[in-house]
Each structure stands twice: as C-alpha cells, then as structure tokens.
C-alpha cells in the first residue's frame, strides 16, 4: 500500500503531522477522524513512517535511547488501560502525550500509525527490534492469539522488573572488585614507569651484582618505558580481536561457556540465567503457549549462547516425544533438586507453578551469592595484592638492605 503524508488538527487545535500507510487518501482521512484528528492536507509520499520525525541531526544525535525501564513502565500502563476497558488506540494516544521519554513517545506514535494501517500490535512492535526483544514480541503475539493481552502485559512487567533487578544487583556486587582491580593495575603502571626508574641510579652506584628480583623489575620497567607504544598497540589489537571474536557465532558460544567456569562469578551467571529461564518458561506456559513453542521463545531470553543451545536441545527432545525431565537431565545444566521438582511438576501437571518455585529458588541462591560476593573475592584480591607488594619490596629494598649490612660490617 502507498504512504500518505498528512497534516491535521487535534481537538485542542494543535497541528499534527506524520505518515500513514493506507489504500487511498479516503482511508487515511477515516483513520485520522477515528483518532480525533481533522485532516487539513493529505498527499502521496515515498517516505515511510519513521521514528526520526522532523528532528534536526543534532537532536537525533543527542536524543536519549529507549531504556528497559521505558518498556517496563509501558507494559504496566498498557495492563492498567486494557484492564479498565480503554480502547487500545485511545490508550496509546494518551501514553504518547504523557511519555516522559521523547524517543519512546515516537515509538508509541509509530505503533498507533501501524495499528491505524491495519497491522496487529505484535507486527507493529516488530518494526522496533531495538526496543522490544524477541521474547517480548512472542509473548504479545501469544496474548493476541489467546485474547489475554492485558494478562500478558502484567506478566511482562513482572518479568522485566525481575530481569532489571537481577542485573542491577550483579553490577552493584561487581563494583567493589572492579574498583580494586583497576586501582591495582594503575598502581603497577605507576610503579613501573615512575618509581622503579628512580631507584635505577641508586642501584647503579652499588657496584655489586643485583638480586634476581631486582633485575627482573628493572628489566620490566625499562621494557615498559621503551616499548609502551608497542604494548599499548598490542593491548588494543588484542581487545579488538577478542570483541570481534565474541561477536561471531562460534566465539560467542565458546566465550559464554568459558564464563560459566570462571571462579566465583561463573556460578552466579549460571544461576541468574537459569532463574531467567525458569521465570520465562512459567510465564509462557501460563499464557497458553505449547511446550515446544515455549522452549523456543524462552531460548531467546537466555542471554548466554551455551545455555540457550542447551534449551534448544531440550526443545528438540520434546519434539521427538521425550519427557521434559529426560531432556532437562540430558541438558546437564540443572541441579538434582531442580530435576526432582521438574519431575513432580510434569507428573502432576503443574509444571508452570514448579518452574516459578525453581525461579524463586535460583533467585534466593543468586541473592545470597551476591551478598557474599565481596567476601568471596576479598581473599583472592588480598593474595594478589600481597604478592605484588612482596615482589616490589624484595626487588627494591633487598639491594638497599644488602648495602646497609655491608656498611655495618665496615
């Protein structure tokens, strides 16, 4: 269908303009009247509807991106509006006017225009893949098919809230260890570049063979000062190569598998991901999604390629007629207790309730791990810090100590 650019006035007399897709100009006028806009001008255009609007380049560059909080708030508002019986078009119009985020307001405007042109809500949202995740789109589609869209919206709100809370707690727990590691790295650079070279002249005046540790420190410092551009270039090239590698399918799979084996952090990542899996599966199952389709949808919410492949392996097993318990056991990512709960849920027909309990269990474990994360990492950090101080002390002060003993003997 062709696109039409329109200008019109709303009930308050404000100028409204945009682009709509319709069969003809009469259909555009009907859509505008239905939304409370009186058309003033309707012309054929080759320009498709976009979220960019007529903003200047500077406004588009400085405009804040849509955040997960915007989508979460939108889900809650849509649930409230639909539950109250407000028509979806009228509800979206109100949300567009009251949107705090200008960029998300444009997304809502595009949703309205897409619905005006006859698209379904899930199809309209699919035009914004950077705003609505594949899981979100799949759940909206399920809500449309089952007629339980308002219920899906409130469950998506709860899911997004849990996901955001989990990520924030992980970031908070990693803040202290990250700061310590950065401080230790900065201290090593300062010592190598500024401290050790100042002792070089003192050591040269000793006219004696220096200890091995001192020679290593002096050699390392001299190499760092002399070849720092090469070191910086090599570090940048290594970082670029690493990030390019993990963007590939094989690299992402391998790196996500390695992350699960990292001491301390690996088990937190695993438990948090499995909590997200269990919560998503329970949400999909309660919404009336068939198990095979639910596992397909849930595999897209697991932000770990390795675990996502294990979920897809479970889906393939269920498609072959195997039980969920057998496929979960073969996936080798669940603890024995969780497998027992899955067995009970599958046998009693209340798998969605048991999955909710599994998610809560994983969440409690993650919460405990996060609360004790600093205590678990502190011994490792103190050990590395102690080794660094010991090396510096032996390398710098051992020759001075030898010189002092020689002077006393005289």
N, C-alpha and C positions, 0 to 999 in steps of 0.2 A: 504493500500500500504506500501511496505517496505521503510526504511530510508537508505540513502546513504551518507557517509561522503566523501567530495571531497576536493581536493587541486587544485588550478589553478593559472594562472597569468592573470592580467588585462592588459589593453592597455599600462599602464606605466611600466609593468613588475613586479608589486608588487604581493606578494604571497597572495592569497585569499583562505580561507578555511571555511567550515561550514557543515551543514547537510541539505539535501533536501529529501522530500518525493516524490517518483515517482514510475511508474510502473516497470521500469528497468533502468540499467545504461545508456542505449542509450537515454532515456528520460531525465535523469539528464544532460548528455552531451549537448543535444539540448537546455535545459533551460540555461545552463551556456553560451553557444555560443550566445544565444539571448540577454544576459545581458553584452556581451563583455568580457567574461572570457574564457580563453583557458584552458580546464581541463588537469591536469597532472596526477591525481590519483583519482579513484572513487572506493570505497569499501563499501560493505554492513555493516551496523552498527545497533545495538539495541538502540542506544542513540538517543533520539528525539531532534529536534531543540529546543534550549532554548536561553533565553536572557543572560544567565550567561557566555557563551563563555568559553574561557580557562583561565579566570582570576583566580588569587590566592584568597584564602579565605580572606586575608586582604583587597584586592582590592574590593571584593564584599561587605565586611562589611563597608568600608569607602566610597563606591560609593554613590553619591547623588541620591536621588529618583527623579523620573519624577514628575514635578510640573504641575499645571494647566496652567502656563504660557507657558511651552513647548508645550502643546496640543493646546493652543490658537494660538501660532506662527505657528505651523504645519498646522492648519486649514487655516490660511491666505496664507501661502505659497502654499498649495495644490490648493486653489482657483485661485491664480495667474498662476500657472503652467497649470492647466486644461483649464483655460480661454484662455491661449496663445497657446493651441493646443499641448502641450508637452505630449507624451505618459506617462501613469501613472508609468510604470516600470522605465523609464528613469528619471522621476521626483523624484521618491523615491530614486533612486541611487544617484542623486545629493544632496538630502536632507540628506541622510545618511553620505555622505562625509563632508558636511558642518555643521553637527549637533554640536552645542556647548555643549550640554549635552551628555556625553558618554553613559549614561543609556538609553536615548531616542534614540540615534543612534542605539543601539542594538534592540530596539523595531521596528524601521524602517527596520532594516535588516531582522528581523523575518517576517515583513509584506511582504517584497519583496519575501522571500523564500516561504511564504504561497501562494502568488499570482502565483509564478512560478509553484507550485504544483497543480494549478487549482482551488484554493479557491477564493471566492469573497472577496472584501475588507472588508465588514462588518463581514464576518466569520473570516477573518484574525485578525481583531481588537478584536473580541470576545475572542481571546486567551490571551488578556491582560486586564482583568476586573479591575485591579487596576489603569490602565492608562486611559481607555476610559469608561465613565459612560454608564449606560443602555440607557439613553436618547440620548447620542451621537451615540451609536450603532444603535438605532432605526432610527434616522434621516439619517444616512449613508445608511441604508437599504432602506429607502424611496427614497433617491437620486438615488440609483442603479435601483430601480424599475421604476422610472419616467424618468430616463435619465437626471436628473438635478443635478448631483453630485456637480458641481462647485458652483451652487447657494446654495446648502445646506451647503457647506463648509464656504462660506462667512457669512451665517446666523448663523452658529455655532460659528464663530469667534466673531460676534457681541454679541451673547448670552453669551459666556464665558467672554467677556470683561465686560459686564454689571454685571454679577454674581460676578466677581472678584472685581470690583469697589464697589459694594454694601457691600461685606464682609469687604473690607479694611476700608470703611467709618465707619462701625459698630465697628471694632476693634479700630480705632482712637478715636471714641467718647467715648468708654468704658475705654480708657487708664487712664484718669484722675480719674474717680470714683474708679477704681480698685486700683490705687496707694494710694488714700486717705484711702480706707478701709483696705488695708494691713498695712499702717502706723498706723492707729488707733488700729488694732489688736496687732501690735508689741508694741505699747505704753502701752496697757493694760497688756501685759505679763511682760514687764519691771517693771511696777509699782507694780504688784502683787508679783514678785519674788525678786526685789531689794529695791524698795522704801518703801513699807509698812512695811516689816520686820525691817527696820532701825528705825522706829518710835515705834516699839513694846516695847523696853526698856524704852523709854521716857514715854509712856502711863502707863507702869507698875509702874513707880515711882510716879504717881499722887495720888495713894492710894484712888481713887474715882471711882464711877461707870461710865463707859464709855457710851457715847451715842450709840443708836441702830445702826446707820450707821457705826460708828467706829468698833463696834463688828462684824458687817457683813463683813466689809473689812478685819479685822484681821482674821476672820474665813475662808474667801475665800482664802486669801494669804497663810495661814497655810495649808489648804487642797491642794492648788496647789503645794506647795513645797513638801509636804509629799507624795502626790499620783500622781506626774506628770507622772511617767511611766504608771500608770493605765489610766490617762487621755489621754496620747498620744496613748496608745494601743486602747482605746475605739474610739478615733477620727479616727485612721487608719482603724479599723474594720467597723466603720460607713461609711467611704468613700468607702471602698472596697465593702460593701454590696450595697451601693447606685449605684455605677457604674455597679455592676453585675446585679442589678435590672433593670436599664435603658437599658441594652443590651437585655433583654427579650422583646418579642413582647408586652405583656401587660404593662410592665414597661415603655417601650419607648412611647407607646400610652398615658399612664397616664401622664408621665413627659412632653411630648410635649404639652399636653392640659394645664397642670399647667403653663408652660412657657408663654402661651398666656395671662394668668391672672396676671402675675407679674406687679406691678405698673410701669409705665413709659416704661420699657423695653418690656413688653408684646405687646403693640400696634405697636412698631417698628418691632418686629419679625413678627407679623401678616401682616403688610403692606408690608414688604420686601418679605415675602413668596408669598403673593398674586400677587405682581409685577412680581415675577419669574414665577408664574403660567400663568398670562396673556401673558407675553412675549413668553413663551414656546408654549402656545396654538396658538398664532398668527403665530409663526414660523412653527408649524406643519400643520396648516390649509393652509398656503400659499404654502407649499411644496406638497399639494395634498393629505394629509393624511385624510381618512374618520374621521368624528367627534368622533365616538366611539373609534377607534384606537388612535386618537389624545389624547383623555382624558386618555386612558390607558398609553400612553407614557408620558404625562405631569404629571400624578400622581407619576411617578418615579423621576421627577425632584424636586418635592416639598419635601424639607428636613425637614418635620415635619409630623410625623406619623398621628396625628389627622387630619390635613388639607388634607393629602394625602387620608385618608379614606373618607373625605367629597367629594373629587374629584372623587373617585371611586364610591361613592354614586350617583353623577351626571351621571357618565357613565352608571350605571345600569338603571337609569331613562330614559336616552336617548335610551338605548337598548329596553326598554319597549314601546317606541314610544312617550314619553313625550317630551315637548319642552325644550330647554336649559334654557330658563327663568324660567320655573317651577322647574326644577331640581336645578338651582342655588339658587332660593328662598328657597327651602326645605333644601339646604345645610347649610343655616344660617351662612355664612361666608362673604357675600358681603354686602356693604352698599347700601341703597336705590338708590343713584345716579348711582352706578355701575350697579345695576339691571335694571335701566332705559336705560342705554347705551347698555346693553346686549339685551334688548327688541328691541331697534331700530336697532341694528346690525343684529339680527335674522330676523327681518321683512324685512329689506332692502337687505339682502343677502351679507352684507359686515361685517360679524362678525369678520373676521381677522383684518380689519382696526380698528374696535371699540375696539378690545382686545389690539391692540397696544396703542390706546389712554388711555385705562384703565391702562395699564402698566406704561405709562408716568405719569398719574395722581398719581398712587401709589408711583412712584419714587420721584415725587416732594414732596409728603407728607413725605416720608421717609427722604428725604434730609433736609426738614425743621425740622423734629423731631430730626435728628442727630445734626443739628446746634444748637438746643436749649436744647440738652440733658443735657449738663453740668449745664445750668441754672435751669433745672427742678430737677436735683439731688442735687444741692448745698444746698437748704433748708433742705432736708432730712439729708444730711451729717452733716450740721451745727447743726441741732437739736440733733442728736446722740452725736456729739462731745460736745455740751453744757451739755447734761445730764451726760456724763462721767466725765467732769470737775467738775460739780456741786457735784456729788457723792464723788469724791476724795476730793474736798475742804471741804465738810461737814464732811466726815469721818476722815480726817487727821487734819484739822485746828480747828474744833469745840472744841475738848478737850483742845487744846492749848489756844484757846480763853477763855474757862471757867477757865483755870488755871491763865491766866492773870488777869481776873476780880477778882478772889479770892485774888490774891496778892495785887491788888489795894485797896481792902476793908480793908486789914490789915494795 
